[in-house]
Amino acid sequence: MDEAPQDHGLLKAKEECTAEPVHDPGGVQAFACLVALDPKTDKIVYASENSSEILGIPVTDLLGKEVRDLLGREVVHGLRNAQALPDFAYSTKALGTFDIGGHTVDASAFTSDGLHILELERSASIEFDGEEAFRLTQILLDQIKTHTEPQALFRDVASILKFMTGYDRVMVCQFDAEFNGTIVAEERRSKMEPYDGLRFPHWDVPAQARAIMAKLPLRIIQDVDQELTPLKSALPEAAPLDLTLAAGRGTSEEHMQYLRNMGAKATMTLSIKVDDRLWGMISFHHRRPRVPPSKMREVLISFIGVFSVKLKSLEDQAALAHINKIDTAKLDILAELETERLDQYALLRLGPLLFDAMNAAGVAMMQGSHTLSYGHVPKQAVMEKIASHAKKTPGDIVEFDSLKQAFPDIAQDLNGCAGVLALSLSPGRIFCVFRDEIVRTIKWAGKPERRWETYDGAERLAPRSSFSVYLEKIEGHCAPWSAQDLNFMTRLWPIMNAVERNRLLQKSQRSLQIMVDELNHRVRNILALVRSVSRQSRRRYGSLESYSAALESRIQALAASHEVSTGSNLASVSIAHLINRETAPFMKKEAVRVAGDDPHIRSDIAPIFSLVIHELTTNAVKYGALSMETGRVAITVSQGAEGVQVRWEESGGPPVSEPQDRGFGSALIENAVPHELNGHAELNFETSGVRALVVLPMDVIDANPATPQDIPRRADPIRIVTPQALPGQKPAGTVLLVEDNFIIAQEMVDQLSDFGFEHIFKASNSEDAIGFLEDEKPILAILDVNLGAGQTSFPIAQRLRELDVPFAFATGYGETAQIGPHMRHAPKLLKPVTTTELQDAVAILLKSHE
């Protein structure tokens, strides 16, 4: 009894240890200097003591001073640009490379506790400049894009990252449902102890550390034996800073000791996220202190995002292949069933399918006290226990991976079965899939047990000191049930209801194919739109940094609108929702107000509308009302008989004058709306503030926004296979280009101009194109198959055939683009259309009329 209070105290200590915050490490690492400033005064309120080594400025000279006086106006300008980015509030932004007091420094910034934090480190640009960063990025992307099997992808990624970064060991680690990690691929120096295939317990990476990994794509430790550099403050009673987003943030001594026990002197970690879940990590270990250049770390952060998308793609492909296998077999069985009950014949057909697809040992259908079975199943007493559990949650899957643990009193009746998935169908009907016991041996990196120690009078989790292979034998369990197994069970229920469900299933399959066709169409169009925005941005910006920032913000705007317009599978999107996605940070400060109606516009034109709002917002942040605290933007939406009017009015900002050079944003606002949406746009630069009016016609408005859009099915296209060069002499004449997307149309105009064509007529609909053909015969034509609002370019193609004008089709429907047999002679271009593909098509068209 005397030990009870001690046990309770130890339990509380352990709970506090596992909940210990790790976002506030109390200092920074030596490779980076940290400076925190008050955004209201621009005065420095925190600085790290290593400022003398990094900047040549003592920390006492920094505190309380304005940042521009000590670090320079260029650094402040870079910080202001970062502030304008919508994700600055929760991510770190690279500002560039600067000269500070004769020291070349790489700078990045983030926000924390209401302060703006600058991280500055000596630049390694001589060894690793922007050109090298682009080269390595291309190598990484080329390395992963062709992989179709995850394990080969993991091995190659570990290999190339070890070569590129120079670390002694690179490991790809995957987390399971409990966040135990398994090393699925490893590249190391030959004399180092191998960890490939070993498992690490979840407490090696505690929950609070995983929470930071979910926010921060890259973490780095320069030297596990280093002394952290403390922060100094100009405030008398300064609170600790939250340094979660700092690259140079310190780490707890427990973690440092853990790494020392592994023989690591320096580490780097890349977080792998798939569908907003922490899938795992790529861990880098080195036996000497090491810090990769900041630009290399930027490349790695970009790469891990692409790698995560590739990993998600492979997972989706595997799931789709599994579903197709299930559905093919399911349709075959349904086609042969003649009754509405699952009889012995159906079990005989289902058994082999389940044995193959789910590694099952037996299947059974229970109807009251009567049981039909196929293969290896438990005795009736166990079946009744399972049925009792399944009936409590009709329609849900009951899962056991150890029946021996679940029902120890009747373990003798298991008949060798260890696990089951059970599904309760109609009242009294239970369908079960069984697996036999499988004895497994798990290889742990050291014995998976927690060891506690006393440190400064408190109990804490002791870092593990041994990572030698420890074998754990698992008995009495079946192989773990996977998400695909559960998906399989869910999709089996139509077979239990037999013939009457067959018609509904076939209809479901047709709907699914239509959805896939539409998805392919939308994906190809959005890719073409992104590539066109990229090229248009490149033509407007001279430096890599300005081009990158403009491109990134525009792609983010497109991605956000694409997510809104496709995520719910609806045919239309709220205008207010699209506006809010672009202006949300400023609405919170009441700098932007939206009033009036909230009509829904078609989802296919949502991206271009969002891009218009994005360009207005970006211009206001850089030069207009949103560049000042006193600035305001009023957005008014009104719907009438003629359509929808969106008014943008700025006030309280700096004086405005008409720009001499109308850039990409202005051109998009004034031209995209009339070209692509058949609407009207005005952009006025009044002294008191920018005024804009966007008018959308009635045909882009969805009067019934809850109704999904029906998409017609497409047939197979014919691809261009043999590349050919354009002839040396460009024939005189006009090229007809029919494309309903303004940005894509402008990009193709630029491509055709680069080929040497001087006259190009753009049309966004059949009426304008056929009207042009009444007055002029072009030398060739490029036709977008689907022109929106139910229109196609087939009438234009028919008229071109009559005029004996060669033409090519462009489509986003891929392999399902439905082209009539009398037009299949024409080349087919799949969006996004590359310069080479367009050049090949033009060459074919010109050659056909030589």
CORHU-V119743 format. One record per residue. RES is the residue in one letter. PHI is phi as a letter, one per 40 degrees, with the letter a starting at -180 (none if undefined). PSI is psi as a letter, one per 30 degrees, with the letter a starting at -180 (NA if undefined). D_CENTER is the distance of its C-alpha to the mean C-alpha in Angstrom with 2 decimals. Layout:
RES|PHI|PSI|D_CENTER  RES|PHI|PSI|D_CENTER
This chain:
M|none|e|55.62  D|c|f|55.78  E|c|f|52.46  A|d|e|50.49  P|c|e|49.80  Q|c|e|48.71  D|c|e|46.31  H|c|e|44.86  G|c|e|44.52  L|c|e|42.80  L|c|e|40.31  K|c|e|39.57  A|c|e|39.18  K|c|e|36.69  E|c|e|34.66  E|c|e|34.71  C|c|e|33.71  T|c|f|30.63  A|b|g|29.70  E|d|k|30.51  P|c|k|28.11  V|b|g|26.58  H|c|f|25.04  D|b|i|28.51  P|c|f|29.83  G|g|g|32.80  G|i|l|32.45  V|b|l|30.52  Q|c|l|30.71  A|c|f|33.14  F|c|f|30.84  A|b|k|29.44  C|c|k|31.44  L|b|k|30.15  V|b|k|31.48  A|b|k|30.82  L|b|l|32.20  D|c|j|32.97  P|c|f|31.19  K|c|e|34.28  T|b|f|36.78  D|g|g|34.79  K|c|k|36.97  I|c|k|35.90  V|b|f|36.22  Y|b|k|34.81  A|a|k|34.94  S|c|l|34.94  E|c|f|38.23  N|c|g|36.97  S|c|e|36.87  S|c|e|40.11  E|c|e|38.66  I|c|e|35.47  L|b|f|36.83  G|g|g|40.56  I|b|k|40.87  P|c|k|42.27  V|c|e|40.36  T|c|f|43.42  D|c|f|43.24  L|c|e|39.66  L|c|k|40.02  G|g|f|41.01  K|c|l|40.70  E|c|k|38.62  V|c|e|35.67  R|c|f|36.54  D|c|f|40.03  L|b|e|38.93  L|b|f|35.54  G|h|l|36.08  R|c|e|35.00  E|c|e|32.28  V|c|e|30.39  V|c|e|30.83  H|c|e|29.67  G|c|e|26.44  L|c|e|25.94  R|c|e|26.65  N|c|e|24.03  A|c|e|21.40  Q|d|e|22.68  A|c|f|21.99  L|c|k|18.22  P|c|f|16.66  D|b|g|14.62  F|c|f|17.73  A|c|f|18.76  Y|b|g|16.22  S|a|l|15.22  T|c|k|17.40  K|b|k|18.11  A|c|k|20.15  L|c|f|23.30  G|h|a|24.99  T|b|k|28.21  F|b|l|31.46  D|b|j|35.13  I|b|j|36.40  G|f|h|40.06  G|g|g|40.12  H|b|k|37.10  T|c|j|33.97  V|b|k|31.06  D|c|k|27.24  A|b|k|26.02  S|b|l|22.88  A|a|l|22.73  F|a|l|21.31  T|b|k|22.96  S|a|k|24.61  D|f|h|27.41  G|g|g|27.96  L|b|l|28.53  H|c|k|26.86  I|b|k|26.51  L|b|k|27.02  E|b|k|26.54  L|b|k|28.73  E|a|l|29.41  R|d|k|31.63  S|c|k|30.00  A|b|h|30.01  S|c|f|29.49  I|c|e|32.61  E|c|f|31.12  F|a|j|27.49  D|b|a|27.07  G|c|e|24.51  E|c|e|25.72  E|c|e|25.27  A|c|e|21.70  F|c|e|20.91  R|c|e|22.88  L|c|e|21.15  T|d|e|17.66  Q|c|e|19.03  I|c|e|20.57  L|c|e|17.45  L|c|e|15.55  D|c|e|18.76  Q|c|e|19.06  I|b|f|16.01  K|c|f|15.68  T|c|f|18.86  H|c|k|18.49  T|b|f|18.93  E|b|k|19.90  P|d|e|17.98  Q|c|e|21.08  A|c|e|21.89  L|c|e|18.39  F|c|e|18.88  R|c|e|22.39  D|c|e|21.66  V|c|e|18.88  A|c|e|21.35  S|c|e|24.10  I|c|e|22.67  L|c|e|21.26  K|c|e|24.72  F|c|e|26.38  M|c|e|24.35  T|c|f|24.51  G|g|g|27.99  Y|c|l|27.40  D|c|e|29.86  R|b|k|27.47  V|b|k|23.76  M|b|k|22.53  V|c|j|19.42  C|b|k|19.69  Q|b|k|18.28  F|c|k|18.92  D|c|a|20.69  A|c|f|20.95  E|c|g|23.34  F|g|g|21.33  N|c|k|23.97  G|b|k|22.56  T|b|k|23.56  I|c|j|23.67  V|c|f|22.43  A|a|k|23.09  E|a|k|25.21  E|b|k|26.79  R|a|l|29.76  R|c|k|33.11  S|c|e|35.76  K|c|f|37.80  M|c|k|35.05  E|c|k|34.93  P|c|k|32.33  Y|b|f|29.66  D|d|k|27.95  G|g|f|27.86  L|c|l|28.90  R|b|k|27.53  F|b|k|27.25  P|c|l|27.91  H|c|f|25.41  W|c|f|27.70  D|c|e|27.21  V|b|i|23.89  P|c|l|24.93  A|d|e|22.94  Q|c|e|23.20  A|c|e|21.88  R|c|e|18.87  A|c|e|18.23  I|c|e|18.21  M|d|e|15.95  A|c|f|13.29  K|c|e|13.76  L|b|j|14.63  P|c|f|12.78  L|a|k|16.29  R|b|k|19.76  I|a|k|23.03  I|b|j|26.69  Q|c|e|29.24  D|a|k|32.27  V|c|f|32.82  D|b|g|36.42  Q|c|l|35.86  E|c|k|37.19  L|c|k|34.66  T|c|k|35.62  P|c|l|36.44  L|c|k|35.52  K|b|l|38.36  S|b|k|38.48  A|c|f|40.66  L|c|k|40.69  P|c|e|43.54  E|b|i|41.58  A|c|k|38.00  A|c|l|35.44  P|c|k|33.02  L|c|k|29.76  D|c|j|26.35  L|b|g|24.94  T|d|e|21.66  L|c|g|19.72  A|c|k|22.55  A|c|e|22.18  G|c|g|25.89  R|c|k|26.10  G|c|l|28.63  T|b|l|28.36  S|c|l|30.81  E|c|e|33.89  E|d|e|33.18  H|c|e|29.98  M|c|e|31.92  Q|c|e|34.64  Y|d|e|32.26  L|c|e|31.05  R|c|e|34.68  N|c|f|35.57  M|c|f|33.02  G|g|g|34.66  A|c|k|31.76  K|c|e|32.75  A|a|k|29.35  T|a|l|25.74  M|a|k|22.15  T|b|k|19.11  L|b|k|15.43  S|c|k|13.28  I|b|j|11.03  K|b|k|8.61  V|b|k|7.61  D|f|h|7.20  D|g|g|8.35  R|b|k|11.23  L|c|j|12.71  W|c|e|13.12  G|i|a|15.37  M|a|l|16.08  I|b|j|17.63  S|b|k|21.00  F|b|k|23.38  H|b|k|27.11  H|b|k|29.98  R|c|g|33.68  R|b|l|34.38  P|d|k|32.89  R|a|k|29.98  V|b|j|27.51  P|c|l|25.29  P|d|l|25.44  S|c|e|23.03  K|c|e|21.82  M|c|e|21.13  R|c|e|19.08  E|c|e|17.05  V|c|e|16.55  L|c|e|15.55  I|c|e|12.94  S|c|e|11.42  F|c|e|11.97  I|c|f|10.46  G|c|e|6.90  V|c|e|7.97  F|c|e|9.87  S|c|e|7.38  V|c|e|5.93  K|c|e|9.73  L|c|e|10.70  K|c|e|8.95  S|c|e|10.67  L|c|e|13.85  E|c|e|13.88  D|c|e|13.61  Q|c|e|16.27  A|c|e|18.47  A|c|e|18.32  L|c|e|19.13  A|c|e|21.96  H|c|e|23.26  I|c|e|23.28  N|c|e|25.03  K|c|e|27.55  I|c|e|28.23  D|c|e|28.62  T|c|e|30.86  A|c|e|33.16  K|c|e|33.10  L|c|e|34.24  D|c|e|36.95  I|c|e|38.29  L|d|e|38.21  A|c|f|40.11  E|b|f|42.92  L|c|k|43.30  E|b|f|46.23  T|b|l|46.35  E|c|g|44.20  R|b|k|44.59  L|c|j|42.90  D|c|a|45.97  Q|c|e|46.69  Y|c|e|45.92  A|c|e|42.31  L|c|e|41.91  L|c|e|43.35  R|c|e|40.71  L|c|e|37.81  G|d|e|38.92  P|d|e|38.17  L|c|e|34.73  L|c|e|33.82  F|c|e|35.44  D|c|e|33.29  A|c|f|29.88  M|b|g|30.12  N|f|h|32.67  A|c|l|35.02  A|b|f|38.71  G|a|l|39.95  V|b|l|39.33  A|a|k|41.49  M|b|k|42.09  M|b|k|44.17  Q|b|j|46.17  G|g|b|48.39  S|c|f|50.54  H|c|k|50.01  T|b|k|47.40  L|b|k|46.50  S|a|l|44.84  Y|a|k|43.88  G|g|b|43.53  H|b|j|43.59  V|b|l|43.53  P|c|l|45.04  K|c|l|48.34  Q|c|e|48.84  A|c|e|48.92  V|c|e|45.34  M|d|e|44.30  E|c|e|45.81  K|c|e|43.96  I|c|e|40.61  A|c|e|41.59  S|c|e|42.54  H|c|e|39.08  A|c|e|37.29  K|c|f|39.50  K|c|f|38.34  T|b|i|34.85  P|d|k|35.42  G|g|f|32.44  D|c|l|30.44  I|c|k|30.26  V|c|k|32.37  E|b|k|31.33  F|b|k|33.61  D|b|f|33.17  S|a|j|36.66  L|c|f|39.38  K|c|e|41.89  Q|c|e|40.37  A|c|e|39.87  F|b|i|43.45  P|c|f|45.59  D|c|f|48.82  I|b|h|48.47  A|c|f|46.76  Q|c|f|49.76  D|b|g|48.79  L|c|f|45.30  N|f|h|46.79  G|g|f|44.24  C|c|k|41.15  A|b|e|38.68  G|a|l|35.74  V|a|k|35.16  L|b|k|32.74  A|b|k|34.80  L|b|k|34.11  S|c|j|36.61  L|c|b|37.20  S|c|l|40.20  P|d|k|42.71  G|g|f|44.19  R|b|k|41.93  I|b|k|39.72  F|b|k|37.83  C|b|k|37.15  V|b|k|35.56  F|b|l|36.97  R|b|k|36.18  D|c|l|38.79  E|c|k|38.76  I|b|k|37.08  V|c|j|38.20  R|b|l|35.36  T|b|j|35.55  I|c|k|32.65  K|c|j|32.74  W|c|l|32.00  A|c|i|31.95  G|g|l|35.01  K|c|k|36.40  P|c|i|33.80  E|b|k|35.92  R|c|k|35.70  R|b|k|38.48  W|b|k|39.50  E|b|l|41.59  T|c|k|43.47  Y|b|j|42.39  D|f|h|44.30  G|g|g|45.75  A|b|k|42.46  E|c|k|40.81  R|a|l|37.44  L|c|k|35.34  A|c|k|36.70  P|c|k|34.46  R|c|k|34.96  S|b|f|37.35  S|b|k|37.28  F|b|g|34.50  S|c|l|36.85  V|c|k|35.98  Y|b|k|36.93  L|c|k|37.24  E|b|k|36.84  K|c|k|38.30  I|b|k|36.77  E|b|l|39.30  G|g|g|39.69  H|b|l|36.07  C|c|l|34.47  A|c|k|31.26  P|d|k|28.36  W|c|k|27.13  S|c|l|23.53  A|c|e|21.08  Q|c|e|22.11  D|c|e|25.71  L|c|e|25.21  N|c|e|23.51  F|d|e|26.54  M|d|e|28.97  T|d|e|27.47  R|c|f|27.80  L|c|f|31.38  W|c|e|33.00  P|c|f|33.92  I|c|e|36.13  M|c|f|38.03  N|b|f|38.83  A|f|b|39.77  V|c|e|41.10  E|c|f|40.60  R|c|f|36.83  N|c|e|36.80  R|c|e|36.87  L|c|e|34.01  L|c|e|31.90  Q|c|e|32.56  K|c|e|31.64  S|c|e|28.35  Q|c|e|27.66  R|c|e|28.45  S|c|e|26.17  L|c|e|23.29  Q|c|e|24.06  I|c|e|24.23  M|c|e|20.77  V|c|e|19.45  D|c|e|21.49  E|c|e|20.14  L|c|e|16.49  N|d|e|17.44  H|c|e|19.25  R|c|e|16.55  V|c|e|13.96  R|c|e|16.77  N|c|e|17.83  I|c|e|14.61  L|c|e|14.32  A|c|e|17.97  L|c|e|17.57  V|c|e|15.00  R|c|e|17.38  S|c|e|20.31  V|d|e|19.07  S|d|e|18.56  R|c|e|22.11  Q|c|e|23.66  S|c|e|22.32  R|c|e|23.66  R|c|f|27.04  R|c|f|27.34  Y|b|k|26.54  G|c|f|28.67  S|b|l|26.84  L|c|e|23.64  E|c|e|22.67  S|c|e|23.34  Y|c|e|21.65  S|c|e|18.45  A|c|e|18.46  A|c|e|19.31  L|c|e|16.76  E|c|e|13.85  S|c|e|15.15  R|c|e|15.71  I|c|e|12.37  Q|c|e|10.99  A|c|e|13.83  L|c|e|13.12  A|c|e|9.50  A|c|e|11.10  S|c|e|14.01  H|c|e|12.31  E|c|e|10.62  V|c|e|14.17  S|c|f|16.02  T|b|f|14.46  G|c|e|13.17  S|b|g|16.85  N|g|g|18.24  L|c|l|20.90  A|c|f|22.78  S|a|l|22.80  V|b|k|21.18  S|c|k|23.06  I|c|e|23.92  A|c|e|24.12  H|c|e|20.58  L|c|e|19.34  I|c|e|21.72  N|c|e|20.79  R|c|e|17.08  E|c|f|18.41  T|b|g|21.43  A|d|e|20.65  P|d|e|21.41  F|c|f|24.73  M|c|e|25.65  K|c|e|25.76  K|c|g|28.39  E|g|g|30.12  A|c|f|29.84  V|b|k|28.34  R|b|k|29.92  V|b|k|29.22  A|b|l|32.17  G|h|a|33.55  D|c|l|32.32  D|b|i|28.89  P|c|l|28.94  H|b|k|26.09  I|b|l|25.21  R|d|k|23.99  S|c|f|20.24  D|c|f|20.64  I|b|g|21.93  A|c|e|19.60  P|d|e|17.36  I|c|e|20.58  F|c|e|22.05  S|c|e|19.10  L|c|e|19.40  V|c|e|23.12  I|c|e|22.64  H|c|e|20.18  E|c|e|22.89  L|c|e|25.57  T|c|e|23.77  T|c|e|23.03  N|c|e|26.69  A|c|e|27.94  V|c|e|26.12  K|c|e|27.42  Y|b|f|30.86  G|b|b|31.63  A|c|e|32.08  L|c|g|28.90  S|c|f|29.99  M|b|l|32.78  E|c|e|33.20  T|c|f|35.78  G|c|k|33.70  R|b|k|32.82  V|b|k|31.05  A|b|k|32.31  I|b|k|30.40  T|b|k|32.55  V|b|k|31.59  S|b|k|34.56  Q|b|k|34.99  G|b|a|38.28  A|c|f|40.04  E|c|f|38.80  G|h|b|35.09  V|b|k|32.79  Q|b|k|33.39  V|b|j|30.85  R|b|k|32.77  W|b|j|31.33  E|b|k|33.99  E|b|k|33.76  S|a|l|36.50  G|g|g|37.45  G|c|a|35.74  P|c|l|37.38  P|d|k|39.69  V|b|k|38.01  S|b|l|39.43  E|c|k|38.67  P|c|k|36.52  Q|c|e|38.34  D|b|j|35.33  R|c|j|33.06  G|c|a|29.54  F|d|e|26.49  G|c|e|25.71  S|c|e|29.29  A|c|e|29.47  L|c|e|26.38  I|c|e|27.77  E|c|f|31.26  N|b|e|30.59  A|c|e|27.40  V|c|e|28.72  P|c|e|32.03  H|c|e|30.76  E|c|e|27.82  L|b|f|28.69  N|f|h|32.46  G|b|b|32.72  H|a|k|34.10  A|a|k|32.85  E|b|k|34.89  L|b|j|34.02  N|b|k|36.91  F|b|i|37.20  E|c|l|39.91  T|d|e|41.30  S|c|f|40.27  G|i|l|36.64  V|c|k|34.39  R|b|k|34.96  A|b|k|32.83  L|b|k|33.43  V|b|k|31.09  V|b|k|32.88  L|b|k|31.17  P|c|l|33.51  M|c|f|34.03  D|c|f|32.49  V|c|f|28.91  I|c|k|29.54  D|c|j|28.96  A|c|f|32.06  N|b|i|30.74  P|c|f|27.10  A|c|f|26.89  T|c|k|27.64  P|c|l|24.92  Q|c|k|25.36  D|c|k|27.18  I|b|k|25.92  P|c|k|28.60  R|c|k|28.15  R|b|l|28.26  A|b|a|30.21  D|c|k|29.75  P|c|l|29.75  I|b|k|31.58  R|c|l|29.68  I|c|k|31.17  V|b|e|32.03  T|c|j|34.62  P|c|k|33.80  Q|b|l|36.79  A|c|l|37.61  L|c|k|38.84  P|c|l|42.62  G|c|e|44.07  Q|c|k|45.64  K|c|k|43.41  P|c|k|45.38  A|c|k|46.14  G|i|l|44.68  T|b|k|41.79  V|c|k|38.41  L|c|k|37.23  L|b|j|33.45  V|b|j|32.29  E|a|k|28.69  D|c|f|27.70  N|c|j|24.62  F|c|e|26.11  I|c|e|23.54  I|c|e|23.42  A|c|e|27.22  Q|c|e|27.72  E|c|e|25.74  M|c|e|27.93  V|c|e|30.97  D|c|e|30.20  Q|c|e|29.78  L|c|e|33.06  S|c|e|34.79  D|c|f|33.82  F|c|f|35.49  G|h|f|38.67  F|c|k|38.90  E|c|f|40.43  H|b|j|40.46  I|b|k|37.38  F|b|k|37.55  K|c|k|34.34  A|b|k|34.40  S|b|f|31.81  N|a|l|33.95  S|c|e|36.74  E|c|e|39.50  D|c|e|39.00  A|c|e|38.65  I|c|e|41.76  G|c|e|43.64  F|c|e|42.95  L|c|f|44.26  E|c|f|47.47  D|b|f|48.23  E|a|k|46.82  K|b|j|46.08  P|c|l|42.99  I|c|f|42.92  L|a|l|39.64  A|a|k|36.71  I|b|k|32.95  L|b|k|31.99  D|c|k|28.71  V|c|e|29.41  N|b|k|27.98  L|b|g|28.92  G|g|l|27.71  A|f|h|30.05  G|g|f|31.23  Q|c|k|32.61  T|b|l|32.51  S|c|g|34.04  F|c|e|36.48  P|c|e|39.49  I|c|e|38.82  A|c|e|38.65  Q|c|e|41.92  R|c|e|43.62  L|c|e|42.49  R|c|e|44.03  E|c|e|47.23  L|c|f|47.25  D|f|h|46.52  V|b|k|43.45  P|c|k|40.78  F|a|l|37.23  A|b|l|33.74  F|c|k|31.05  A|b|k|27.35  T|a|k|25.05  G|b|g|21.47  Y|c|g|22.69  G|f|b|22.81  E|c|f|25.25  T|b|g|26.32  A|c|k|27.63  Q|c|j|31.13  I|b|k|33.68  G|c|l|37.38  P|c|f|39.47  H|c|f|41.62  M|b|g|38.68  R|c|f|37.02  H|c|f|38.84  A|c|k|36.45  P|c|k|33.56  K|b|k|30.10  L|b|k|27.09  L|c|k|23.54  K|c|k|21.03  P|c|k|19.69  V|c|k|23.22  T|c|l|23.72  T|c|e|26.87  T|c|e|28.44  E|c|e|27.99  L|c|e|29.46  Q|c|e|32.24  D|c|e|33.07  A|c|e|33.28  V|c|e|35.53  A|c|e|37.68  I|c|e|38.17  L|c|e|39.13  L|c|e|41.59  K|c|e|43.07  S|c|f|43.71  H|b|g|46.07  E|c|NA|47.92
